Amino acid sequence: MNSKSADVQTAEQIQQAYQSVLKEMGQVVVGQDLILEQLLTALFARGHCLLVGVPGLAKTLIIRSLGQALGLQFSRIQFTPDLMPSDITGTEILEEDKSSGQKAFKFIKGPVFANIVLADEINRTPPKTQSALLEAMQEYRVTAAGHTFELDKPFFVLATQNPIEQEGTYPLPEAQLDRFMFSLWLDYPVFAEETEIVRRTTYEEEPALKTVLHKEDIIKFQRLVRRVPVADAIIEAAVKLTAATRPGNGDSDPKIKEWIRWGAGPRASQYLILGAKVRALLHNRFTPDMDDIRAMAVPVLRHRLVLSYGAEAEGMDVNSIVAYLLKRTLI
């Protein structure tokens, strides 16, 4: 089998795996199909996700269930004001060899050494501790006590934030926000979904999920995504959309100069294309089109735009501004 035929076969497998994961997680997660698709999109694109939602919307349940369905090692870090960087990366302890009596330092790995890491309420800890995740998210490694430790792959960070409770929180620095591929907002369930949630959680025990996708398959899918061909027109559209968010450009839309203080950087263009590639594969297509760019625009750009007071005065939020840009820049 040549490489092209193998890629076609793998592309068919990724679509089948996507449906299997949705079906398995549907046993414990009601609705949220779009969120699940976006989480898998980020995973297959080697990205990370920031989940924003009020308490009780099953953010932790979704992430834990995803780890079970994918057969990945799951770790949860509860971020608090007194959390230290070593509580994330690990620490050295002095250990005595019982046979020889000699003492030596031994590094005890922290919870970041997992395949799926849930950083719960990440904005409740100071920036120094938040930044302990930066190297891990970008480089897939941890440096501690003068040594570098490689992280097991796939490595997927999902951080949660509560958007309504701001007292005692530390907003994520822009540098760390930019490390997240997506910012996903979880909405309240509709009436029928909430009825089903109440029925399931008050009558039955939560079912144990089966593993329907293994880490070797995930790594194979991640490699395939990098080989998916993309037309020049699609790449140019992604770059044009990202550039349009920057008020400093000479040809910026006058409205954008009023609404945005800082726009998105080149990483946004990269994630638009990577996300479009994965979305195309999940929907049984072998190359992305303009609809895929549109679908990626809000989750990729939402946390990368710094709005001005003018936007707030006009009642414009990020979603509205991205919708405006899509109409102005994409055919």
N, C-alpha and C positions, 0 to 999 in steps of 0.2 A: 504494500500500500504506500503510495507516494505521500509527501507531506501535505499536499493540497487536499487529497481525499481524507487524510487523517483529520485535518482541520474541520472539514465539513461534518465528519462523524462526531467530533467533539462539540461542534456547534449544536448539533441535534441533541447531544447528551445534556448540554447546559440548559436547554429549554425544558427537557423532560425532568431534570433535577429541580428546576424552579417550580414546576407544577407539583412535584412530590413534596417539596418543602412547604409550599402553601397548604397543601392538603393535610399534612401532618400537623402543622401549627394551628390549622383551623379547629383542631380538637380542643384547644385551650384559649385561643385568641379569637375573639368575635370581631368581624370587620377588620379595619386597618390593613386591607390588602395593598393599598398604595404604599403605606409605610413599610410593609414587609418587602415589597418590590424594591423600594429605595435602599433599604438596609442591605439586601443581597446585591444590589447594583454597586454600592460602596465596597462591599466585601470583595466582589470579583474584580473591581478596579483598583484594589489595594489602597482604598481610602479609609477614612474614619468618619464617624457621625456624631453630631451633637443633637440630642433629643430634648425638645422644649415642650413642656406641658404641665398643667396643674396636677396636683396629687390625685391619685386614684384612676389614672388613665392607662394603667397596665404597662408603663414603660419598663419596669424591672421584669415583669412577667414575659414581655415580648423578647427581651434580650436573653433571659435565662432559657426560655423555650427554644430560641434560635440556636443556642449552644448545644442543647440536647438533640435537636433535629440534625445538626451538622456534625455531631460526634466530636466536638471540640472542647478542650479544657476551658472551663469558665471560672472567672475570678471577679469578685465584687469588692470595690474599695469605697467605703463610706467616707466622703470628704467632710471634715469638720475643721473648725478654726485652729485646733491644736495638732492637726495632722502634720507630720514631718516628712521631708523628702525620702528619708530612709524607710519610712513606713510603706512607701510605694516600691522603691527599687530594691530594698533589702539592706542588711547591715552585717557587720563583722562581729563575731563573738570569739572570745578566748576559750579554746577547747583544750582539754588535757588528754593526752593519749594514755589510757589506763595501763597499757603494757610497758611503755617506756618511761612514763611520767613526764615526758616533754610536753610543753605547751605551745600551741600555735594558733594563729588566727584562722578562722573559717568563715567564709561568706555564706550567709543564709539568704536565699533568694526571696524577694518580696512578691506581693500579689501581681505585679506587672508581668511576671513570668508565666503567662497563660496565653491561650489563643484568642479568647474573647475576654476583654477587660471592661467591666462596667465601672465607670467613674461616676458614682452616684452623687448628685448635687455638687458638681465640681466647683461651682462658684462660692462655696461656703468655706473654702480654704484660701490662705494668702497666695499671692503670685509666686513666691519662692517655691512653694510646694506644688502648685499647678505646673510650674515649669519642669518638674521632675519627669513629667510625661513627654516633654518636647522631643528629647533625643530618641526615646523609644518609638514615638509615633513617626518620626521622620527617618531615622536611621536603622530601626529594628534592632537596636542594641542598647545596652545600659552600661554606663561607666561608673564604677563604685570602688572605693578603696584602691584607686590606681590601676584597676583591671577593667577590661572590657568584656562583657558577656553578651553573646549573640542570643536573640530571642527566637523562640520556635515559631515557624511559619505554618499557616497563615497567622498574622497578628492583626487584631481588629479592636480598636478602642471605640467604645460608645459611652459618651458622657451625657448626663442628664442635668437639666436646669429647671427650676420652678420660676415661671415668669412673673408671678404675682407677689411673691414674698421677697423683698429686697433688703430688709433690715438685717445687718450682720453678714452681708454677702460681699464678695470681691469680684467685680466684673472681669471677665477673661480679657487679658491683653490681646491686642489685634494680632500680634505675632502667633499666639496660640490659637486664636480663632481661625487663622488662615490655614492651620494644619488640618482642620476638619474639612473633608470633601463636601459634606452636606450639613445643613442645619434643617432639621425636620421638626415641624410643629404638629403635635397631636391634638386633634379637636375632640370635643365631647361626642360620644356616640349618638346616633339618631335613636328615636324612640324604640324601633323594632330591635336594634342591636342591644340597647340597654336592657330591654326586657329579657332578651336571650342571655345576657351576661348574668342578670340576677337569677334567672332560672337555673343556669348551670352551677353557679357558685354557691347556691343555697340548698341544692338537692343532691349534688354528686361530689365525689372526691375528684380532685384534679387528676386526669389520666397521665400515665407515664408515656412520654413520647419515645418513639423509635428513632434510631439514627438512619436517616435516608440519604445522607451525603457525607463522604469521608474527606479528611484533610488532603489526601493525595489528589482527589478529584478537584477540590477547590483550587489547589496550586496549579493543576493542569488547566483549569478554566481561566485563572488569572494570566497564565502565559498566553493562552489563546487570544484574550482580549487585546494584548499588545500587538498581535499579528493581524487584527481585523483591518481591512483597507478602508480608508476614508477619502472621499472625493475632496479635491482642493477647495471647491466651493463651500463645503460644509465646514472645513477648518477656517476658512476666511470669514464665514458667518459667525463662528464662535469668537474669533478674535475681534471682529467688528463689534459684536455685542458687548464684550468686556471693555473694549476701548471706549465705547459710548458712555460707560459709567463714570469716566474720569473728567471732572469739571475743568481740569487744567489744560485739556486738549484745545488747540486753537479752533477746531471746528465743532466743539461741543454744542449740543442743543442748549439754548438759553434757559430752558426749564430745568435741565440737569444742573446747570450752574447754580440755580436757585435752591434746588432740593438736596444736592449731595455735596458734602464737604470733602470726602475722600472716596475714591472709587476702588474697583477691584484690580488686583495685580495679575501677572501672567499665569499664576497657578490656577486662577479661575478658568482661563481659556483651556488649560490642560484638563481640568476636571470636567468641563463641558464636553470635551471630545471623548474622554474615557467613559464618562457616564452614558453618553450617546451610543458608544460602541456596545456597552453591556446591555442597554435597553433594547437595542436592535436584536441582539442575540436572544434575549429573553422572550422577545416577541417573534422569534423564528424568522429573522431577517439577517442577511450576511454583511450588510453595511448600513451605517446610520444615515438618516435623512434629516430634513429640517425639523420635522415634528419631534425628533429625539432631542434636538438642541432646545426646542421650546420647553419640552418636559423637564429638562435639566436646569433651566434658567433660574427658577425661584430657589430651589434647595441649594444650588451652588452659589448664588449671588446674595442670598438673604443676609448672611452674617458678614459679608465683605464690604457692604456699603455703609458709610457713616453719614447719616442724614443731618441736614441743617435745620435750624429753627424755622426756616421758610417752609420746609416740607410739612412740619408739624402744624404750622399756622394754616396751611392749605388743606390739612387733613389727609396728606399723602403718606402712606406707609410703604415699606419695601416692596410688598407684593404689587401695589398699584404702580410704583415706579418701574419695576421690571416689566409689567404688562405694557406700560407706555413705551419702554425701550424696544420691546419685541415688535410692536407695531411700526416703530420708526426705522428699525435696522434690518429686520428679516422680511423676506418676500412672503 
